[in-house]
Amino acid sequence: MRITEEQSRLLAICMVKGVSWYLVAREAQRPNGLARLWSGDIIESSPEATKARALIANSAHEPDRYVESAVQQAELAASNGARLVTVLDKEYPATLRLIFNLPPFLFVRGELREADLRSVAVVGTRQASEDGLRRARRMSGLLTERQVTVVSGLARGVDTAAHTAALDTGGRTIAVVGTGILRCYPAENRALADRIAENGAVVSQFWPEANGATYTFPRRNVTMSGIAQGTVVIEAASTSGAKMQARLALEHGKRVFLLRSLTEAQPWAQEYVKTRGALMVEDVDDVVKSLSSPDRIQAVNESRAQLTLDFEDLKLEEPSPGALW
């Protein structure tokens, strides 16, 4: 895989310690965004932007060092069968572009397809009950039978059941992982990860050799919510990552589907249905009928991009002498 100059410069900014990667992703998509970033001309007005201006200014005199490190990371991933996709590339998932805290790059084992835009995340606790595992398998299998790509996080419990059922049904599944693309957590899911890469995609938003950490798995949940049209929560306590993903999905404007069995068992799920806009569902058809086609997602994404261009082109001219505002 040959990394482009734009890709290397984008990764290089992410090498500058302390710069928000979410800010980089948002700014890079603006017209001339990459050049603006390197010059410190950041459009966004936020504490993240203020901090980034100073950090980039201190690093701008030696960009080649950051570019060299970035290229090494991309080549390391490529030598192990993973390819780089950035927000500057057409292949970047349109669903993910629609959230405000999107990752600037992904390393991908396998293949992301346009059909994967019709996708649903199936998530739940690592300590799932037998009923929870059965419900996860059933939901995932029925989704893939309806040509919906199943997204999950490769964790023990519900995630493992969801991925496995999707593959066993002959469908596609995407694993969004909380480690670098060259790592596997939990280790016992390595064979499952390989199988997913052959029949879907394993996706990481971290440097290839990054280990899992307390901050990486919540960020993984952000991306998992973003890459799917909606999230189905199978079984989750009030402190679980699955509940956090439900909250994130609602913040992203995505659909959140909570199984009836979950809402009957968990007060937090009852609250999400009553006050936050989550939907209680009883079967897969309640989920599928809420999904948009890939064409619709692409159209929404193109409209977003056009609004950005229109905003950037909007200039207020200086008034001529004597002109009235």
N, C-alpha and C positions, 0 to 999 in steps of 0.2 A: 504494500500500500504506500502510495506517495502522498505525503502530507502537503497541502497547498500552502502558499505564503500566508494567505489570510488565516487559515486554520492555525498555523504556527504562531502568528502574532496574537491571535485570540488566546491560545493556551498560555502564551508567554505572560500576558497580563494576569492570568490566573495564578501564575507563579509568584507574583508580587505579594508577599506576606501581608495579610490584613485587609486586602481588598475584597469586598463582598462579591462573590461569584454571581449572586442573583442580580446585583447592579450591573456587572459586566454583561450578563445575558440581555438585560433590558436595553442597555445603551448600545450594544453592538448591533442591534436590529434597526437602529435609526439610520437615516441616510448619512453616509460617511462616518458611521458610528465608531468603527475600529480606529480610524485615524484620529477622531476626536478624543477617544479614550487615551491614546498614547500622548496626545498633546495636553491632556488635562482639561479639555473642553467638554465637561459633562453637563448635559442638559438637565438632568434630574436635580431637583432641589430636595435634599434629604441629608440627615446625619451621615448616612453611608457614603453619599456623594462627596461631602466635605472631607471626610476621612480619606477617601480614595484619591482625591485631587492631590493631597499632600504626599501620600505614599507613592503615587505614580511619578510625581515631580522629582522625588528623591531617587527614582529608579530609571528615569528616562534617559540618563546619560550612558547606560550600559544595557540597552535592549538586547543586544546580541547574546549576552550571557543567559538571559531568560528564554530567548528563542531556542538556543542550543539545548537547554534543559527540557523545554517543551517537546522538541523534536525527538529527543531521546525517549521520552515517555510514550509518545505515539508509536515509535518504532518498536519499543518493547512490547506494547500491546499487539501490534501487527505481527510480530514474530511468533506470537502465541495464539494467532487466529482471531484476533479481535480488530475491529475497524473503528475509526473515529467518525463521529457525526456531531457537527456543531450547529449552533443557531444560525450560522451563515449558510448552511447547506439546505437544499430543497428536501433532502431525506429526513430532516428533523421532524418528529411527529407533530402534526398540526394541532392535535389536542393539547399537547404540552405547551405550545406557543401561547395558548389562551390564558395561562395563569401568570400571576405577577412574580412568583418566586420560582421561576424555571431555571434549570441548570444550563450553563453556557455550553456544555459539551457532554456527550455520552460516548462510552466505549461499548461496543456491541459485539457479542458472539452470536452468530446466526443471522437472521434477516428480519428487518422491519418492513412490513408491507402496508400499502394503503388500506387494504381490507382490515388491518389491525386497528384502524380508527374506530371501527365498530367494536368496542371493547368494554369490558366491565371488570373491575377489580373484585376479587373474592377474598376476603380477609377474615381473620379471627384469632383467637388465642392460641398460644403454643401448647397450652395444657388443655387441649380440647377433650370433651367427653366423647364417648362412642357415638352418641346421637349427633353431636356437633360434627364429627368427622363424616358421618353418614350424610348429613345435610350438605356439607361442603362438597362431597363427591357428587351428590345428586344435582345440586345447583350448577356446578362446573360442567358436568357431563351434558346436561340439558342446554346450557348456554352454547356449548360448542356444536351441538346438534343443530342449533339455529344459526350457525355461522357467526357466532360472537366469539372474539378472542378473549380468553381468560387471562387476567393480569393478577399476579400475586408476588409475594416477597421472598419465596424460597425458604421460609422459616419452618421450624417443626410444627406439627399440628395441622391447623386448618390450611395453611399455605401449601404444605406438602400434599395434602389430600386433594386440593383444588388443581394444582399442576398435574398430578398423576392422573386424575380423572379426565382432564382435558386431553392429555396425550392418549390415554386408553380409548377415548372415544374417537380418536382420529382427528382431533381439532388442533387449533393453534393456542399457544400460551406464551406469555411474556413474563420473565422473572426479573423484577427490579430489585437489585441486591444492595445491601448496606456495607459492602466491602469493595475493594478494587476488583477489576474483572479477572485478575489472575489468582484471586483468593476465593475460597468457598466457605461460607458459614451457614449452617453447621457443616462440619466436614463430611458427615455421613450422607449429605445430599449432593456430593460431587457427581455421582453417576446420574442423578436426576438432572443436574445442571447441564451435563453433556447431552442428555436426551432432549432437553428443552432447546438447546442451541441447534440441534438437528431438525427440530420441528416447530421452531418459533424463534425466540430471541432471549438472551440473557443480557441485561442492560445495567451498566454501572455509571455513576456520575462522579466517580472519584479517580484519583491516579491509580494506575494498574495494580500496584503492589500494596495499596492501602489496606490496613487491617480494620476490622470493625471497631467502632468506638461509641461512647455514649451519645455523641452528636450525629454519627453517620446514619443510624437507623431511623431517627425522626426525619432526617433529610430524605432518606429513601422513601418514607411514607408520603412526603410532599410530592415527590416525583411520581410515585405510584398513583396517587390521586390525580395528578395532572395528565398522565399518559392515558388514563381511562376516561370514558364518558361518565361513569358513575361507579360507586362502591357498594357492594353487598357485604354487610357484616353478618356473619353466621353465628358467632358465639364470642362474647367479649365482656370482661369485667370493666368496672369504671376506671381502672388504672391502666388498661391495656393500650398497646399501640394501635389496635384496631379501632378503639373509640377515638383516639387522636386522629386517625385517618378520616373517620366520619366527620369530625369537626373541620378538618382541612378541606375535605371535599365540599362541604357546605360553603366555606369561605371562598372556594374556587368557583362557586356557581355550578357545581356538578350535582348530579342526583345522588342521594344516599338512600339505600334500600336496607331496611332492617327486618329480619325475619320475625314473624309473629311470635315464635317461641322465644326469641331474644327480648322482644318488647314486654312479654308477659313475665320474664324473669328478672329484668334489669331496669331499675328506676331511671337510669340515665337514658336508656333507649326510649322509654315512655316520654320523657321530657323532650327528646329530640323530635319525636313524632308530633307532640302537642304544640311545641313552641318554636322549633327551628326549621321546620320544613322537610324533615326526613319522611320517607314513605314506608309504612308497614306493608310488607308483601307476604303472600302465602304461596305463590308459585312463580315459576320462571317467566311466565307470560306477563306478569305484573312488571317485571324488569324490562323485558325485551320491547314492550310497546312504548317505552319511554326513550328509546335510543334513536339517534339520528343516523342517516346514511353517511358514508365517507364523503360523498359529494357535498353534502350539507355542511359538514365540518370544514372542508376545504373552502367553501364559499364564505363561511363566517371568518375564517382565518385571513382570507384575501381582503375582506372588508376591513378587518382590524389593521392590516398592513396599509391599506389605502388611507385610512383615517390618520395614521401616523405620518404618511407622506404629505397629506393635505395640511396637517398641523405644522410640519416643518417648513412648508412653502409659504405659510401665512406670515407676512411681514407687515408691520405697521410703518408706513412712510412718514418721514418728518413733515410736518405741516409747512406750507409755504407762508411767507410773511403775510399776516392779515387773515389767514385762513381760520375758520371756526371749527371747533371740535364738536 
